Amino acid sequence: MDAEPHCFLPHANLSDEVNHNIVQSEIDGGVLLSDLPPESILQIQTQHRWYTVVTCGQGQALISGHPEFCPEPVLVRIEGSTWGGSMLKLRFIGRGMHLEFRHPEYRTPIVTSRIQEVRECASAARAQDSRRNPEEEAHPQFKSRLLEN
């Protein structure tokens, strides 16, 4: 068994800035969507908004929290997170980064302000099993949508 931790090794073909950003994203933390079961509920705090995301699998999610783009839950494709440029960390939602998602009504991706916090709440399946669910109370628009499925 390998007892040594696996550390990121800088890639010779990437700039110091890119290598630094990759290491920093590992330090700051976040969540890889493929590590979450479908119907996981995430609360994402950016510099300007609070978003609620319910994962649907395959990179799709219901998202709400923006008064223009998603005042009510809308099914989007989560592309990943960026450091503010064109480099994308696929299907990753990371602190200190910008969430990028594809909205069905817009041609270009939506990019949020910098993510300050990512929290996993109860999954929708666990929420249905609970008599009192704080996520449903805080975000009642998800209750009817999730229970219909």
C-alpha positions as a printed Julia matrix, in Angstrom:
149×3 Matrix{Float64}:
   0.0    0.0     0.0
   1.3    3.45   -0.94
   1.52   5.52    2.27
   2.85   8.66    0.62
   0.34  11.4    -0.23
  -0.22  12.13   -3.88
   0.8   15.7    -4.53
   0.32  17.75   -7.66
   3.47  17.94   -9.72
   3.8   21.12  -11.79
   3.61  20.43  -15.49
   6.56  21.71  -17.53
   4.32  22.81  -20.41
   2.08  24.98  -18.21
   2.97  28.44  -16.98
   3.86  29.04  -13.35
   0.59  30.96  -12.99
  -1.49  28.03  -14.27
   0.39  25.53  -12.11
  -0.11  27.84   -9.12
  -3.86  28.11   -9.82
  -4.23  24.34   -9.99
  -2.43  23.89   -6.67
  -4.41  26.72   -5.08
  -7.72  25.15   -6.14
  -6.7   21.96   -4.35
  -5.81  23.93   -1.21
  -8.95  26.1    -1.25
 -11.16  23.09   -1.87
 -14.37  22.5    -3.71
 -16.4   19.64   -5.07
 -16.07  17.47   -8.14
 -19.57  16.84   -9.48
 -18.73  13.25  -10.42
 -18.11  12.55   -6.71
 -21.71  13.49   -5.82
 -24.76  11.26   -6.1
 -27.66  12.59   -8.17
 -30.03  14.85   -6.23
 -27.26  16.2    -3.99
 -28.03  19.74   -2.87
 -25.27  22.36   -2.84
 -25.38  25.88   -1.46
 -22.89  28.09   -3.31
 -22.06  31.54   -1.99
 -20.42  33.86   -4.49
 -19.33  37.44   -3.91
 -22.79  38.68   -4.9
 -25.32  35.84   -4.59
 -26.36  32.58   -2.98
 -27.12  29.78   -5.43
 -28.85  26.49   -4.75
 -27.82  23.62   -6.99
 -29.47  20.2    -7.14
 -27.36  17.74   -9.1
 -29.12  15.63  -11.72
 -26.12  13.61  -12.95
 -24.1   13.84  -16.17
 -23.14  17.48  -15.35
 -26.76  18.65  -15.31
 -28.29  20.46  -12.35
 -31.22  22.57  -11.26
 -29.9   25.97  -10.25
 -31.54  29.03   -8.71
 -30.35  32.18   -7.02
 -29.87  34.82   -9.7
 -32.74  37.29  -10.25
 -32.23  37.41  -14.03
 -30.81  34.04  -15.11
 -32.38  31.67  -12.58
 -34.88  33.22  -10.15
 -36.67  29.85  -10.22
 -34.87  26.5   -10.61
 -33.75  25.93  -14.19
 -32.04  22.86  -15.65
 -28.5   23.8   -16.73
 -25.25  22.06  -17.6
 -22.47  22.79  -15.12
 -19.29  23.2   -17.17
 -16.97  23.74  -14.2
 -15.0   26.58  -12.65
 -12.54  29.11  -14.04
  -9.97  31.43  -12.54
 -11.46  34.29  -14.55
  -9.92  33.36  -17.89
 -10.5   30.74  -20.52
  -9.02  27.78  -18.61
 -11.77  25.59  -17.16
 -11.51  22.99  -14.39
 -14.17  20.63  -15.72
 -17.2   19.74  -13.58
 -15.5   21.22  -10.5
 -17.02  23.88   -8.23
 -14.12  25.5    -6.4
 -13.69  28.17   -3.77
 -11.94  31.24   -5.12
 -13.04  30.38   -8.66
 -15.96  31.39  -10.91
 -18.75  28.89  -11.61
 -19.53  28.49  -15.31
 -22.78  26.93  -16.51
 -24.8   26.66  -19.72
 -28.33  28.0   -19.54
 -30.81  26.72  -22.16
 -31.93  30.25  -23.07
 -28.46  31.81  -23.57
 -25.87  31.08  -26.24
 -22.82  31.86  -24.12
 -22.02  30.39  -20.71
 -23.09  32.18  -17.53
 -20.09  32.95  -15.28
 -20.67  33.86  -11.64
 -18.66  36.15   -9.41
 -15.93  34.49   -7.34
 -17.12  31.55   -5.21
 -16.6   32.13   -1.51
 -18.15  28.97   -0.08
 -19.56  25.62   -1.23
 -21.65  23.53    1.14
 -23.31  20.18    0.56
 -26.74  19.88    2.12
 -28.94  16.81    2.31
 -29.71  15.05   -0.95
 -33.25  15.34   -2.28
 -33.86  11.66   -1.5
 -32.73  12.18    2.1
 -34.82  15.35    2.26
 -37.95  13.39    1.31
 -37.26  10.96    4.17
 -36.99  13.79    6.69
 -40.05  15.31    8.33
 -38.42  18.73    8.74
 -35.92  19.75    6.09
 -34.16  23.13    6.4
 -33.23  23.15    2.68
 -36.89  22.88    1.68
 -37.86  25.58    4.15
 -35.12  27.88    2.88
 -35.82  27.07   -0.77
 -39.47  26.0    -1.09
 -39.33  26.14   -4.9
 -37.26  22.92   -4.86
 -39.76  20.96   -2.78
 -42.44  20.62   -5.44
 -39.93  20.08   -8.26
 -38.01  17.35   -6.48
 -41.01  15.49   -5.15
 -42.55  15.3    -8.64
 -39.67  13.21   -9.99
